[in-house]
Amino acid sequence: MSYDFSSLSHPDFESLCLDLAGAHADLRFEAFSPGPDGGIDGRHAKADELTILQAKHYRGSRFSDLKRAMRHEQDSIETLQPTRYILATSHPLTPDNKAALADIIGSSLQSESDILGPAELNRLLRDNRDIEKAHIKLWLSSTAVLDQIVNAALSGFTTTTKDEIERKVKVYAQNPSFKEAFDLLEKRHVIIVSGPPGVGKTTLAEMLAYRYLAENWELVAVRELNDGFTKIDDTKKRVFFFDDFLGQVRLDLQTLGQQDAQLLKFLDRVRRSPNARFILTTRAHIYEEARTQSERIDDKKVDITKYILDVGIYTRRIKAHILYNHLATSELSEEFLEALIDHETLASIIDHKNYNPRTIRAITDTLNTEGVSAIEYPDFCISSLDRPNDLWEKPFKTIPDKCRHLLIGLFFCSESGTRISDLRLVFDPLHAAMCEQFRIGSGPKDFEEALKILESGFVAISSTTVSFINPSLRDYLEEYLKDIALLKIILPTAQLASWAQNVWSYLEEVVKPTRDDRARLLDGFRRASKRLHLTPVFKKDEYATDNSYRYYDLAFTNRLQLMLKWWAKFRDRELAETIHAFIANGDVRYSVWIDGLALPALISDFRKGQYRTFPQSETQAIFLEAKLITVIGYDPSSPSYSSEGA
């Protein structure tokens, strides 16, 4: 494969040349931090010998531009007086070009063979395949490999386009974490990339996946572990990818309860397969919380697959590389870049205590810089790093009300995304309540119009699901929604028990309401509780070609436990009466394999556990015992099971 190096940024090209020139001269070159290089991109010093490498990325420029740049280096060359000078450039060279450059460099150039143009660099790559593979951006961004990745990725990530993958590859700043993570993945066949928000976990995981796709592996994007079990095949090379498998902002206890046992089984299954690799990502604090909640997650066999990615691993050089790549691929005008240089802000960004690849991406995105002038841009960058959540403030407040209402509804859905049809069910009453409260006009096409607007920069939409385009938007909404007056409007609109549970978890874990706050929210809990029996646990899958059903809402025992948590906080008579009605409701059908284990524990809680003081607790226990007997005698394999679902 022959490269023209056009896909590489200046730092990428410089990094590649350090390795290739090292192979050419059989030397190991030092690299240096960002800043004026004094004519040095790489240096090898030994006794009285000094070898200097200079890399000039001039692909697409005129030779006169390269020659002019080298004339500017003459003073540095004379000052350094190296015993050997090596020049590497991406500009195609003729023999006359080399002779002209040799005249400029002078006596420090031992031979014109030390002027490495694209032809020489490609020869060195062919002779040193380990260097080619080590610089993944080089070969991942080649047209043939990129097409291969796109074709393999489309079946897993239906919203991924060639342009998106190409941009991710161009922006990625290679660093030691890739090799370390890849070596662990090859050794264990499984890797859990863990770290704080925005550090680049998903980017690293995607690059690992692309590495396999480029070598004809198949991608399987996992949303739940059943996806993996049905796809694993020892005869086929498949890489499984599960992003934020424990939740994006906080631990999803429901998901953990459903998947921790399956996770351990699937990890063992992947480890035994020669042709399977499993890549997972999770935030560090969520992973640690999960370990306290699940013995299976705390299992040593799981922990040894963990790779911790932290900003601390990024050297100043790598941070500068990340910033440069984002600026080079952004749509910002040259005036913005010149302002950063003129105000000497680049170093302040690189050295900022809140430096974070996600924030760097955000401050170089034109979506977030609308209304910011070039002269204001340096201050915008620093203030954004000072308060990273504020980056979404302006975009969020400038979109139409219906769009904000949809994003609020999505926030309380599953963190891995939600069906469009389920989001519509959430949106309609929420939007109506917000419009009524704030006297906002609404229309019958608000949902469809909001989705269309938000797809440009806020949400990712596949044929069936909607999810946040960036976890930092969730982070912003987590702060924005800490408003009891707003939550008072939102809470009563709950249509799904799972959505109501997520609102409750957010209140208890994030907002931490006072006694007065809870009193203001009580009526919302009363109204939400009266609808918790209405939605089925299972629902016919509208997108399936067969007559299959999908898990639609919380199991009925879980709904009952949720209402009892509310009662325990409020000790409210009306809530207690709603719970009585729920337990006595003959239309609430429990199932043996979902409710069979939880019901006995709940009955015990009514008799001698945490709900023994609940009004008529013994009567409720007797009702539930009757339900349990019915469940045990119910055959889940009967034809009626699929149609009734619970």
Secondary structure, 3 states (H helix, E strand, C coil): CCCCCCCCCHHHHHHHHHHHHHHHHCCCCECCCCCCCCCCCEEEEECCEEEEEEEECCCCCCHHHHHHHHHHCHHHHHHHCCCEEEEEECCCCCHHHHHHHHHHHHHHCCCHHHEECHHHHHHHHHHCHHHHHHCHHHHHCCHHHHHHHHHHHCCCCCCCCHHHHHHHHHHCCCCHHHHHHHHHHHHHCEEEEEECCCCCHHHHHHHHHHHHHCCCCEEEECCCHHHHHHHCCCCCCEEEEECCCCCCCCCCHHHHHHHHHHHHHHHHHHHHCCCEEEEEEEEHHHHHHHHHHCCCCCCHHHHCCEEECCHHHCCHHHHHHHHHHHHHHCCCCHHHHHHHHHCCCHHHHHCCCCCCHHHHHHHCCCCCCCCCCCCCHHHHHHHHHHCHHHHHHHHHHHCCHHHHHHHHHHHCCCCCCEEHHHHHHHHHHHHHHHHHHHCCCCCCCHHHHHHHHHCCCCEEECCCEEEECCHHHHHHHHHHCCCHHHHHHHHHHCCCHHHHHHHHHHHHHHHCCCHHHHHHHHHHHHHHHCCCCCCCCEEECCCCCCCCEEECCCCHHHHHHHHHHHHHHHCCHHHHHHHHHHHHCCCCCCCHHHHCCHHHHHHHHHHHCCCCCCCCHHHHHHHHHHHHHHHHCCCCCCHHHHHHCC
